[in-house]
Amino acid sequence: MTATTDHEAEVLGRLSVLDRFLPVWIGVAMVAGLTLGRTVGGLDDALSKVEVGSVSLPIALGLLVMMYPVLAKVRYDELGHVTADRTMLVSSIVLNWVIGPALMFALAWLLLPDLPEYRTGLIIVGLARCIAMVLIWNDLACGDREAAAILVALNAVFQVVAFAALGWFYLQVLPGWLGLDTSTLHVSMWEIARSVLVFLGVPLAAGYLSRLLGERTRGRAWYETAFLPKVGPLALYGLLFTVVVLFALQGDTITSRPLDVGRIALPLLAYFALMWVGAFALGHRLRMDYPRATTLAFTAAGNNFELAIAVAIGVFGVTSGQALAGVVGPLIEVPALVGLVYVALWARRNFYPADAPNDGGRPDPTRRTA
């Protein structure tokens, strides 16, 4: 077995069973949801009896459970340290909040001109910047863990402040300027802001308080080695639960138009590839070392599908095409970004030979990981 093959096995081995086979679990959740929707009558009415805003209580709980563990992992006390590297800070802001949303807007209109609901859903995905599993992919690719955590925290705070305004701009203002059809869009900035405040603001506050109180009472080592591993899987459980419910309610749409899922996947694949390669090339051009260039690339390419799903459901409803586009997102993102982990390690060997270990690509055991 070659050293490269050894490392590929090690990369997969560092993922938990739940993470490693996440596309499979999402597929199983989809099938389970479709089956549930066909066998349980009156499910839609039952789910809508108790609502949080315009979202049924079971789905709202699933969305909040998705978001909390991710935000509990962030080291909020280190957020201010990002200003020490102005090059990375400015590059990340431009990639995440200017180029990323604009690219997804362009791809959505280019590849889904006749599917306005899915197009809108993808634009919402483009606005929801990475705060979730990007930390896993960055770590597997031997990126800078601390820089990734700081950029994730920055994105989380920025989304609370800017998501609603950007959503209004890309869904209503910009299409109007370009002469594109906006007759199917009935979105207010307040509707988006309300969803962001509930489904990002609440878990963000909970995550911040968890770390603050946990570290004060038991210390950072206990918090990160004992508490976080216990609550971490809840994010994926919440995602799978939400997928089951969404597909239970989306069954008729999905089974009648299966090719739509494939069409939603195409702009997502193009987006991941273009954002990652472009960001990595920018980092290399700016003479960042491999860990920071890799972190810049993964934080630019990753998206917060949990928030996108929450906003799509809150604004357009659980059975909307916008919600379906958000659900398809993680099904495509997981294998795409795992593949980009291998691309990153290949790039390290070819473009950063000084940063690559001499064992064919395996991570350096002496590298600081805390």
TORKELUM-435219 format. One record per residue: x, y, z of N, C-alpha, C, O in turn; residue in one letter. Coordinates in steps of 0.2 Angstrom, whole numbers, plus 5000, padded with zeros to 4 digits. Layout:
// residues N
XYZXYZXYZXYZA
...
***
This chain:
// residues 370
500449945000500050005000500450065000500950075004M
500350114996500750174995500650225001500150215004T
501050275002500950315007500350365006499950375011A
500250375000499650414998498950375000498550405003T
498950314998498350275000498350265007497750265010T
498850255011498850255018498550315021498150315025D
498750375018498450435021497750445019497350475023H
497450425013496750425012496350385017495850405019E
496650325019496350285024496350325030495850315034A
496850355032496850395038496450455038496050465044E
496350485033495850545033495150515034494850545038V
494950465031494250435032494250405039493750415042L
494750375042494750355048494650405054494450385059G
494850465052494850515057494150545058493950585062R
493650525053492950545053492650495057492750435057L
492150515061491650465065491250435060491250455054S
490950375062490550335057489950385055489750375049V
489650425059489150465057489350515052489050525047L
489950545053490250595048490450565041490250585036D
490750505042491050475036490550455031490550455025R
489950425034489450405029488850455029488250435028F
488950515030488350565031487950565024487350565025L
488250565018487850565012487350495012486750505010P
487650445015487150385016486650395020486050385019V
486750425026486250435031485750485029485150475030W
485950535025485550585022485050545017484450565017I
485350505013484950465008484450425012483850415010G
484650395017484150345021483650395024483050375024V
483850455027483350495030482850525024482250525026A
483050535018482650555013482150495011481550505011M
482350435011481950375009481450365015480850355014V
481650375021481250365027480650425027480150405029A
480850485025480350535025479850525020479250535021G
480050505014479650495008479150435010478550445009L
479350385014478950325016478450355021477850335021T
478750395026478250425031477750465028477150455030L
477850505023477450545020476850515017476250535016G
477050455014476550415010476150375014475550355013R
476350355021475950305025475650345031475150315033T
475750405032475450435038475050495035475250545032V
474350485036473950535033473850595038473950585044G
473750655035473650715039474350735043474250775048G
474850715040475550735044475650815043475850845048L
475450845038475550915037475150955042475450995046D
474550935043474050965048474350955055474351005059D
474650895057474850885063475450925065475550945070A
475950935060476550965061476451045062476851075065L
475851065059475751145059475351165065475151225066S
475151115069474651135075475051185080474751235082K
475651175081476051215085476651245081477051205079V
476751305081477251335077477651385081477451415086E
478251395078478751445081478751495075479151485070V
478451555075478451595069477951565064477351555065G
478251545058477951515053478151445052478051405047S
478551415057478851355057478551305062478551325068V
478351245060478051195065478551185070479251185069S
478351175076478751165082479251105081479851115083L
479051045079479550985078480151015073480750995075P
480051045068480551065063480951125067481551125066I
480651165070481051215074481551185078482051215079A
481251135082481751105087482351075083482851075086L
482151035078482651005074483251055071483851045072G
482951115069483451165066483851195072484451205071L
483551205078483951235083484451185086485051205088L
484251115086484751065088485351065083485851045085V
485151075077485751075072486251125073486851115072M
486051185075486451245075486851245082487451265082M
486551225087486851235094487551205094488051235096Y
487651135093488351115094488851145090489451155092P
488751165084489251195080489451265083490051275083V
488951305086489151365089489451355096489751405098L
489351305099489651295105490351275105490751285109A
490551255098491351235097491751305096492351295097K
491451355095491851415093492151445099491851455104V
492851465099493151495104493051575103493451605100R
492551605106492351665105492851715108492851775106Y
493251695113493751745116494351755111494651805112D
494351715106494951725101494651765095495051775090E
494051785095493851825089494251885087494351895081L
494451925092494751985091495451975088495752015085G
495751915089496451895086496451895079497051905076H
495851895075495951885068496151955065496451955060V
496152005069496352075066497152075065497352115062T
497452025069498152025068498452005061498952025059A
497951965057498151945050497651985046497151955044D
497852045044497352085040497252055033496752065030R
497752025030497751995024497151945024496751935019T
497251895029496751845029496051865031495551845028M
495951915035495351945037494951975031494451965030L
495352025027495052055022494852005016494352005013V
495351955015495251905010494551865011494151855007S
494551845018493951805020493251845019492851815017S
493251905021492651945021492451955013491851945012I
492951965009492751975002492551914999492051914995V
492851855000492651794997491951775000491551754996L
491851785007491251755010490651805008490051775007N
490751865008490151915008490151955002489651985001W
490551944997490551974991490551924985490051924982V
491051894985491151844979490651784980490351764975I
490651754986490251694987489451704985489251664981G
489151754988488451764986488351784979487851764976P
488751824976488751844969488851784964488451774960A
489251734966489351674962488751634962488551604957L
488551624968487951574968487351604965486951574962M
487251674965486751714962486751694954486251684951F
487351704952487551694945487351624942487051614937A
487651574946487551504944486751484945486551454941L
486451514950485751494951485351524945484951484942A
485451584943485051614937485351574930484851564926W
485951564930486151534924485951454923485751444917L
485951414928485751344927485051334929484751274927L
484651374933484051364935483551424933483151444937L
483551444926483151504924482451494924482051534925P
482251424924481551404923481251374930480651354930D
481651374935481451344942481551404947482051394951L
481151444948481251504952481251484960481651514963P
480851434962480951414969481551384971481851404976E
481851344967482451314968483051364967483551364971Y
482951404962483451464961483451504968484051524970R
482951524970482951564976483251524982483651554986T
483051464983483351424988484151424988484451424993G
484451414982485151414981485451484982485951484985L
485051534981485351604983485351614990485851634993I
484851584994484951585001485451545004485851565008I
485651485000486251445002486851485001487251485006V
486851524996487451564995487651615000488151635001G
487051645003487151695008487251665015487551695019L
487151595016487251565022488051545023488151485020A
488451585026489151565025489351515031488951505035R
489951485030490151425033490151445041490451485043C
489851395045489951395052489951325055489951315061I
489851275050489751205053490251165051490851165055A
490151115047490651055046491351075043491751035042M
491351145041491951165038492551155043493151145040V
492451155049493051145054493251075053493851055054L
492851025052493050955051493450945044494050925045I
493250975039493650975033494251005033494750985031W
494251065036494951105037495451065041496051065040N
495151035046495650995051495950935047496550915048D
495450895043495750845039496250865034496750825033L
496150925031496650945026497250975029497651005026A
497350975036497851005040497951075039498451105038C
497351115039497351185039497451215046497551175051G
497451275046497551315052496951315057496451345055D
496851275062496251265066496051325069495451345069R
496551365072496351425076496051475071495551505073E
496451485065496151535060495451515058495051555057A
495351445057494651425055494151445060493651465058A
494351425066493851445072493651515072493051535073A
494151555071494051625072493651655066493151695067I
493751625060493351645054492651625054492151655052L
492551565057491951535058491551585063490951595062V
491851605069491551645073491351715070490851735071A
491851735066491651805063491051795058490651845058L
491051735054490451725050489851725054489251745052N
489851685060489251685064488951745066488351765065A
489451795068489151855070488951895064488451935065V
489351895059489151935053488451915050488151955048F
488351855051487651825048487051855052486551875049Q
487151865058486651895062486551965060485951995060V
487052005058487052075057486852085049486452125048V
487052045045487052065038486552015033486452035028A
486451955036486051905032485451935029485251925023F
485051965033484351995031484452045025484052045020A
484852095026484952145021485252115014485052135009A
485752065015485952035009485451995005485351994999L
485051955009484451925006483951965003483751944997G
483852025005483352065002483652094996483352104991W
484352104996484652134990484752084984484552104979F
484952024986485051974981484351944978484351914973Y
483851944982483151914980482751964977482251944973L
482852024978482352074976482652134972482452154967Q
483152164975483452224972483852214966483752244961V
484352164967484852154961484452124955484552144949L
483952074956483652054950483252114946483252114940P
482952154950482652214947483152254943482952274938G
483752274946484252314942484452274936484552314931W
484452214936484652174930484152154925484252124920L
483552174927482952164922482752094923482352074918G
482852054928482651984929481951984932481752034935L
481651924931480951914934480951914941481351874944D
480551954944480551954952479851944954479651954960T
479351934949478651924951478451874955477951874959S
478951814956478751764960479051764967478951724971T
479451824968479751834975479351884979479251934977L
479151854985478751894989479151894996478851865001H
479651924997480151925003480251985006480352035002V
480151995012480252055016480952045020481051985022S
481252095021481952095025481752075032482152035035M
481152095034481052075041480851995042481051965047W
480551965037480451895037481151855037481151805041E
481551875033482251845034482551855040482851815043I
482551925042482851935049482551905055482951875059A
481951895055481651855060481851785060482051755066R
481951745054482151685054482951675057483051635060S
483351725054484051725056484051735064484451705067V
483651785067483751795074483551735078483851725083L
483051705076482751645079483251585079483451555084V
483451565072483751505071484551515071484851465070F
484751575071485451585072485651615079486051605082L
485251665080485351705086485251665093485651675097G
484751625093484651585099485151535100485451535106V
485351495095485851445096486551485097486951455101P
486651535094487251575095487351595102487851595105L
486851625105486851645112486951585117487351585122A
486551525115486651465119487351435119487651415124A
487651445112488351415112488851455115489351435118G
488751525115489251575119489151555126489651555130Y
488551555129488451545136488751475138489051475144L
488651425134488951355136489651365137489951335142S
490051395132490751395132490951445138491451425142R
490651495139490751545145490751505151491151505156L
490151475152490051445159490451385160490651365165L
490451345154490851275155491551295156491851255161G
491851345153492551355154492651385161493251375165E
492251425164492251455170492251405176492551405181R
491851355175491651305180492151245180492351215185T
492251225174492651165173493351165169493751125169R
493451225166494051235162493951215155493551175153G
494451245150494351235143494551165141494151135137R
494951135145495151065143494551015144494350975139A
494151025149493550985150493050995145492750955143W
492951065144492451085139492551055132492051035129Y
493151055130493351035123493450965122493350935117E
493650925128493750855127493250815130493150755129T
492750845134492250805138491550825135491150785133A
491450895136490750915134490650915127490150895125F
491050945123490950955116490850885112490450875108L
491250835114491150765110490450735112490150705108P
490150755117489450735119488950765115488450735113K
489050835114488450875111488550875104488150895100V
489150865101489350865094488850835090488650855085G
488750765091488350725086487650755086487250735081P
487450795090486750815090486650865084486050865081L
487150895081487050935075486850885069486350905066A
487150835069486950785063486250755064485950735060L
486150735071485550705072484950755071484450735068Y
485050815072484550865071484450875063483950885061G
485050875060484950885052484550825049484150835045L
484750765052484450705049483650705051483250685047L
483450725057482750725059482450775054481850765052F
482750835053482450885049482350865042481850875039T
482850825039482750795032482150745032481850745027V
482150705037481550655037480850695037480450675033V
480850745041480150785041480050825034479550825031V
480550855032480550895026480350845020479850865016L
480650785019480550745014479850705015479550685010F
479650705021478950675022478450725019477950705016A
478550785020478150835017478250855010477750885006L
478850835007479050855000478950794996479050794990Q
478650734998478650674994478350684987478650654983G
477750714987477450724980477850754975477850734970D
478150814978478550854973479150814971479350814965T
479450784975480150744974479950684969480350674964I
479450644971479350584966479050604960479150574955T
478750664959478450684953479050724948478950724942S
479550744951480050784948480750764950481150804953R
480950704949481650674952482250714949482750724952P
482150734943482650764939482850834942483450864941L
482350864946482550924949483050924954483450974954D
483150864957483650864962484350864959484750894961V
484350834953484950834949485150904947485750924947G
484650934945484751004942484951054948485351094947R
484751044954484951084960485651064961486051114964I
485851004960486550984962487051014957487651024960A
486951024951487451054946487751124949488351124949L
487251174950487551234952487951234959488451264960P
487751184963488151174970488851144968489251174971L
488851094964489551064963489951124959490551124961L
489751164955490151214952490351264957490851284957A
489851284961490051334967490651304971491051344972Y
490551244973491051224978491751224975492251244977F
491751194968492451194965492751264963493251274965A
492251304961492551374959492751414965493251444965L
492351404971492551444977493151414980493651454982M
493251354980493851324984494451334980494951364983W
494451324973495051334969495251404969495851424970V
494751454968494851524968495151544974495651584974G
494851524980495151544987495851524988496251554991A
495951454986496651424988497151464983497651484985F
496951474977497451514972497551584975498151604974A
497051614978497151684981497651684986498051724987L
497551634991497951624997498651614994499151634997G
498751574989499451554987499751614984500351634985H
499351654980499551714977499751774982500251804981R
499451774988499551814993500151794998500251825003L
500451734996500951704999500851685007501251685011R
500251665007500051625014500351565014500451535009M
500451535020500751465020500151415019499651435019D
500351355018499851305017499251305022498651305019Y
499351305028498851295033498351355032497751345032P
498551415031498151475031497751475024497251495023R
498151455018497851455012497251405012496751415009A
497351345015496851295015496251315019495751305017T
496451345025495851375029495451425025494851425025T
495751475022495451525018494951485012494451505011L
495251435009494851395004494251365007493751365004A
494351325012493751285015493251335018492651325018F
493451385021492951435024492551475019492051495020T
492851485013492551515007492051465004491551485002A
492251405003491851354999491251325003490751305001A
491351325010490851295014490251335015490351395015G
489651305016489051345018488651325024488751265026N
488351365027487951345033487251325030486751365030N
487151265028486551235026485951235031485351235030F
486251225038485751225043485351295043484751295044E
485651355042485351415042484951425036484451455036L
485251405030484851405024484151375024483651395022A
484251315027483551275028483151305032482551315031I
483351335038482951365043482651435040482051445041A
482951475036482751535033482251515028481651545027V
482351465023481951445018481251415021480751435018A
481251375026480651355029480251415033479651415032I
480651455036480351515040479951565035479451585037G
480251575029480051625025479551595020479051625018V
479751535017479351505011478851445013478451425009F
479051415019478651355021479051295020479451285016G
478751245024479151175024479051135018479551095016V
478551145014478451115008478651145002478551124996T
479051205003479251244997479851214993480251174996S
479951234987480551214983481151244986481651214985G
481051304989481651334992481951294998482551284999Q
481451265002481751215007482051155004482551135007A
481751124999482051064996482751084993483251044994L
482851144990483551164988484051164994484551144993A
483851184999484251185005484351115008484951105010G
483951075007484051005010484450965005484850925008V
484450974999484950944994485650964995486050924994V
485751024998486351054999486851005003487350995000G
486750985009487250945012487350875009487850845010P
486850855005486950785002487450794996487850744995L
487550854994488050874989488750894992489250874990I
488650934997489250965000489650915003490350925003E
489450865007489850825011490350785006490950785007V
490150745001490650714996491050764993491650744991P
490750824991491150874987491750894991492350904989A
491650914998492150945002492650885004493250905006L
492350825005492850775007493350765001493950755002V
493050764995493550764989494050824989494650814987G
493850884991494250934991494750934996495350964996L
494650895002495250875006495750845003496350865004V
495650794998496150764995496550804990497150804989Y
496150854987496450904982496850944986497450964984V
496750964992497151014996497750974998498351004998A
497750915000498350875002498850864996499450864996L
498550854990498850854983499250924982499850924980W
498850974983499151044982499751054987500151094985A
499651034993500251044998500851004995501351034996R
500750944992501350914990501650944984502250944983R
501250984980501451014973501651084974502051104970N
501351124978501351194979501751214985501951274985F
501751174990502051194997502451134999502351105004Y
502951114995503351054997503651065004503851015007P
503851125006504151135012503651125018503951105024A
503051125017502551115022502351045022501951025027D
502451005017502250935017502750895020503350905020A
502550845024502950795028503250755023503050745017P
503750715025504150675021503850605020504250555017N
503250595023502950525023502450515018502050475018D
502450555012501950545007501350585008500850575005G
501250625013500650665014500350655021499850695022G
500550615025500250605032500350665036500850695035R
499850685040499950735044500550735049500750675051P
500850785050501450795055501150785062500850825064D
501350735066501150725072501350775077501050775083P
501850815075502150865080501750935079501850985082T
501350935074500950995072500451015078500150965080R
500451075080500051095085499251095083499151115078R
498851065087498151055085497651075090497051065090T
497951115095497451145100497451215100497151255104A
***
